[in-house]
Structures are given as structure tokens and as C-alpha cells.
Amino acid sequence: MAPLIVILGYQTHISALLTDFNMLVVIAMVHSHELIALGSNGVWSLELQGFFLFVGVAVSFIGPGRYKLKN
């Protein structure tokens, strides 16, 4: 639900922080053995999870921008 709220731009900071917390729990519980592993093509094994985590951090700092729903 939090990513949908981020997309809509309503309470973006709070929902981005919830998404970050969710990704940290996912990485800790499921992917902890892959933190420093590389995939078969030489990229970080947690590339997608890291992308979601770092985009959530960026959105929580930057905010929704011009297009958002009213608070």
C-alpha cells in the first residue's frame, strides 16, 4: 500500500519511510546471505532490492515534487 501512496503523492515522506523499513526487513530476513554476492553477470545480487531501498530514501528526503494530492 505504501508504494501506491508514494505514486499518488499523498503523505509521501511517511509512506517512503514505510517502504524503506519494509525493504530493510526483506533484506535482513530473506537476502542477508547475498549482501556482498555478485550475480552471474557481475552485478550486485540485491540490485532490485537496493534500488527500491535507495529510491525510498531519496523520496523521503526530496518529497513528492510539484504533482501531489492535497494533504
Backbone as CSV, one residue per row, in Angstrom:
resi,resn,N_x,N_y,N_z,CA_x,CA_y,CA_z,C_x,C_y,C_z
1,MET,0.811,-1.188,0.000,0.000,0.000,0.000,0.856,1.255,0.000
2,ALA,1.983,1.237,0.700,2.837,2.418,0.786,3.385,2.845,-0.572
3,PRO,3.833,1.918,-1.459,4.290,2.382,-2.778,3.187,3.053,-3.594
4,LEU,1.963,2.580,-3.457,0.853,3.226,-4.162,0.633,4.636,-3.637
5,ILE,0.751,4.818,-2.342,0.597,6.145,-1.758,1.737,7.062,-2.210
6,VAL,2.943,6.527,-2.357,4.062,7.325,-2.870,3.776,7.758,-4.304
7,ILE,3.265,6.854,-5.121,2.960,7.186,-6.512,1.898,8.269,-6.583
8,LEU,0.887,8.195,-5.720,-0.171,9.202,-5.724,0.295,10.530,-5.134
9,GLY,1.332,10.517,-4.330,1.863,11.739,-3.767,1.159,12.204,-2.517
10,TYR,0.524,11.327,-1.802,-0.174,11.678,-0.562,0.643,11.170,0.617
11,GLN,1.022,12.060,1.527,1.854,11.712,2.686,3.109,10.957,2.227
12,THR,3.825,11.557,1.305,4.932,10.883,0.630,6.075,10.552,1.582
13,HIS,6.421,11.453,2.462,7.554,11.201,3.360,7.295,9.993,4.255
14,ILE,6.114,9.910,4.816,5.781,8.809,5.721,5.723,7.488,4.969
15,SER,5.073,7.487,3.801,4.958,6.227,3.062,6.298,5.795,2.468
16,ALA,7.174,6.737,2.131,8.515,6.358,1.663,9.322,5.742,2.803
17,LEU,9.170,6.267,3.996,9.850,5.668,5.146,9.322,4.272,5.451
18,LEU,8.015,4.068,5.286,7.449,2.721,5.458,7.999,1.759,4.412
19,THR,8.140,2.227,3.185,8.720,1.392,2.128,10.171,1.053,2.448
20,ASP,10.927,2.033,2.960,12.314,1.774,3.350,12.398,0.728,4.458
21,PHE,11.545,0.874,5.465,11.533,-0.097,6.554,11.194,-1.493,6.026
22,ASN,10.230,-1.561,5.125,9.842,-2.838,4.534,11.014,-3.467,3.785
23,MET,11.740,-2.679,3.012,12.869,-3.224,2.258,14.005,-3.647,3.185
24,LEU,14.218,-2.920,4.275,15.244,-3.334,5.227,14.899,-4.667,5.873
25,VAL,13.630,-4.861,6.197,13.190,-6.140,6.770,13.345,-7.267,5.760
26,VAL,12.979,-6.997,4.509,13.123,-8.017,3.456,14.583,-8.402,3.275
27,ILE,15.464,-7.416,3.217,16.890,-7.710,3.035,17.435,-8.465,4.241
28,ALA,17.036,-8.076,5.439,17.548,-8.732,6.646,17.041,-10.160,6.786
29,MET,15.775,-10.389,6.466,15.195,-11.711,6.709,15.419,-12.700,5.566
30,VAL,15.410,-12.214,4.338,15.438,-13.135,3.205,16.773,-13.122,2.470
31,HIS,17.354,-11.950,2.300,18.535,-11.832,1.432,19.820,-11.525,2.186
32,SER,19.894,-11.798,3.471,21.083,-11.433,4.245,22.335,-12.175,3.769
33,HIS,22.179,-13.365,3.219,23.341,-14.110,2.745,23.854,-13.597,1.388
34,GLU,23.122,-12.687,0.754,23.521,-12.154,-0.549,24.016,-10.710,-0.497
35,LEU,24.326,-10.203,0.688,24.683,-8.789,0.814,25.910,-8.410,0.000
36,ILE,26.903,-9.253,-0.055,28.109,-8.916,-0.803,28.314,-9.836,-2.005
37,ALA,27.292,-10.559,-2.400,27.408,-11.505,-3.510,27.173,-10.811,-4.846
38,LEU,27.832,-11.333,-5.867,27.627,-10.863,-7.228,26.878,-11.918,-8.021
39,GLY,26.036,-11.483,-8.937,25.284,-12.407,-9.772,26.146,-12.993,-10.873
40,SER,25.557,-13.784,-11.727,26.304,-14.444,-12.798,26.812,-13.467,-13.849
41,ASN,26.168,-12.313,-13.973,26.622,-11.329,-14.956,27.469,-10.233,-14.321
42,GLY,27.857,-10.370,-13.071,28.793,-9.461,-12.430,28.163,-8.278,-11.719
43,VAL,26.857,-8.264,-11.558,26.206,-7.169,-10.831,25.854,-7.626,-9.425
44,TRP,25.528,-6.671,-8.581,25.155,-6.962,-7.204,23.887,-7.793,-7.196
45,SER,23.861,-8.846,-6.417,22.709,-9.753,-6.380,21.450,-9.073,-5.858
46,LEU,21.600,-8.058,-5.039,20.451,-7.354,-4.469,20.189,-6.034,-5.198
47,GLU,20.415,-6.012,-6.489,20.274,-4.771,-7.242,18.846,-4.226,-7.180
48,LEU,17.846,-5.053,-7.373,16.460,-4.592,-7.351,16.049,-4.141,-5.955
49,GLN,16.409,-4.912,-4.942,16.069,-4.544,-3.577,16.794,-3.257,-3.167
50,GLY,18.036,-3.126,-3.572,18.788,-1.901,-3.291,18.203,-0.698,-3.998
51,PHE,17.726,-0.901,-5.225,17.077,0.180,-5.964,15.846,0.678,-5.224
52,PHE,14.994,-0.234,-4.784,13.785,0.163,-4.053,14.147,0.872,-2.744
53,LEU,15.157,0.375,-2.061,15.571,0.970,-0.797,16.107,2.381,-1.011
54,PHE,17.017,2.555,-1.960,17.649,3.859,-2.157,16.709,4.879,-2.779
55,VAL,15.789,4.442,-3.625,14.783,5.362,-4.152,13.838,5.799,-3.040
56,GLY,13.494,4.906,-2.145,12.665,5.281,-0.998,13.353,6.294,-0.104
57,VAL,14.655,6.118,0.109,15.414,7.086,0.905,15.434,8.437,0.202
58,ALA,15.661,8.436,-1.098,15.702,9.696,-1.849,14.342,10.399,-1.824
59,VAL,13.269,9.657,-2.006,11.936,10.267,-1.995,11.593,10.781,-0.604
60,SER,12.026,10.094,0.432,11.726,10.577,1.779,12.466,11.880,2.077
61,PHE,13.632,12.099,1.481,14.346,13.361,1.663,13.842,14.455,0.731
62,ILE,13.575,14.119,-0.519,13.218,15.126,-1.521,11.752,15.507,-1.454
63,GLY,10.884,14.530,-1.291,9.454,14.807,-1.255,8.797,14.509,-2.593
64,PRO,7.505,14.776,-2.693,6.755,14.381,-3.884,6.958,15.284,-5.093
65,GLY,7.399,16.498,-4.889,7.558,17.407,-6.010,6.299,18.207,-6.272
66,ARG,6.134,18.658,-7.482,5.022,19.527,-7.842,3.688,18.797,-7.888
67,TYR,3.699,17.570,-8.344,2.451,16.833,-8.540,2.155,15.939,-7.348
68,LYS,1.196,16.340,-6.547,0.826,15.551,-5.384,-0.633,15.815,-5.052
69,LEU,-1.202,14.910,-4.276,-2.541,15.126,-3.760,-2.473,16.056,-2.567
70,LYS,-3.527,16.738,-2.290,-3.553,17.645,-1.144,-3.437,16.870,0.156
71,ASN,-2.742,17.435,1.130,-2.602,16.786,2.440,-3.765,17.080,3.317
